[in-house]
Amino acid sequence: MAIGMDDRGKAFESKWAHDAELRFKIEARRNRALGLWAAEKKGLSGQAAEDFADSVVAADFQEAGDEDVFRKLRSELDVSLSDAQIRDKMKETLDAAVAALTKS
């Protein structure tokens, strides 16, 4: 039985929506992990660390891409951490989020 154009269109839309939702979940997980990492660097724990992690997640809604999250972390973290160290941690936590959410 041949698949009609309507069926293919619906399948494409469904896949696109699934992929977009997965990207959102991956980025949110990464940002939360980054927030908890940065909170630890700042000496925060408990509810203060949770609140800080939430602020990092919220920072990602300022603009498309990762620069809003990077700027938030850069402005909050000690200058002893380089931009490269922050970006490396961003990649590490992204890789971990992808692995956690895409394993079958």
N, C-alpha and C positions, 0 to 999 in steps of 0.2 A: 504494500500500500504506500503510495507516494505521500510525502508530507507537503501540505499546502503552504502557501506563502504566509497565511495568517498564523498557522502553527509555528512556522520557523520564526516569525516575528515575535510571537509570544515567548518562545524558548529563548530568543536572544535577549528580550527585555528581562526575563526571569534571571538569566545568567548575569546580566549587567547589574541588576538589583542585588543579587547575592554577592557579587564581587565588591560592590560599593559598601555593603554592610560589613563584609569581611575586612576591607581596608580600614573602615571606621573603628572596628573592634581592635584591630592590630595597633593602630595609632593610639587609641585610648589606653591600651595595655602598656605600650611603650612609654607613653607620657606619665602614667601612674608610677611605673618602675623608675623612671628618671626623677620624678618628684620625690620618691622615697629615698633614692640614692642621694639627691641634693640635700634633702632634709637631714640625713645622717651627716653629711659633710658640714652642715650648718650647726650640728649639735642638737637638733630637734628630735624629740621622741614622742611616743604616744599620740594624743589627739593633735598636738601641734604639727607633728610629722604628717599625719593624715590630712590635715587642713592645707599644709603646704603642697602635698601631692595633688590635692584637688585643684589648687591654684595653677599648677603646671598643666593639668588636663584642660582647665578653662582657658589658659593662654593660647592653646592651639586653635581656638575658635576666632581669633583676631583676624587672621588672614590665611589664605591657602598656602600650603607648604610648611616647612619646618622652621623657618627663620623666626617666627613668633615664639616658638618654644625655646630655641637657642637664645634669643634675646632675654627671655625671662630667666633662664638659667644663668646666663652671663651676668646679668644685673644682680643676681642673688648670691652668687658664689664668690668665694675669696679669690683674689687675683693670683694666688699661688697656683690655681688651676688654669691651664692654658686653654685657648679656644680649641686646639687640637684634642686635648683630653676630653673636653665636653662633647665635641663632635664624635670622638671615638666611642664614648659612652652612649651617645644617641644611637649609633650604628649597632653597638653590642645589644642594647635593649630592644631595638627593632628586630634584629635577628632572632632574639629569644622569643619575642612576641609572635613572630611569623612561625617559628618552630612549634610553639605551644598551640597556636590556633589552626595550623594547617596539617598537623599530623593526623593520619587516618586511623 
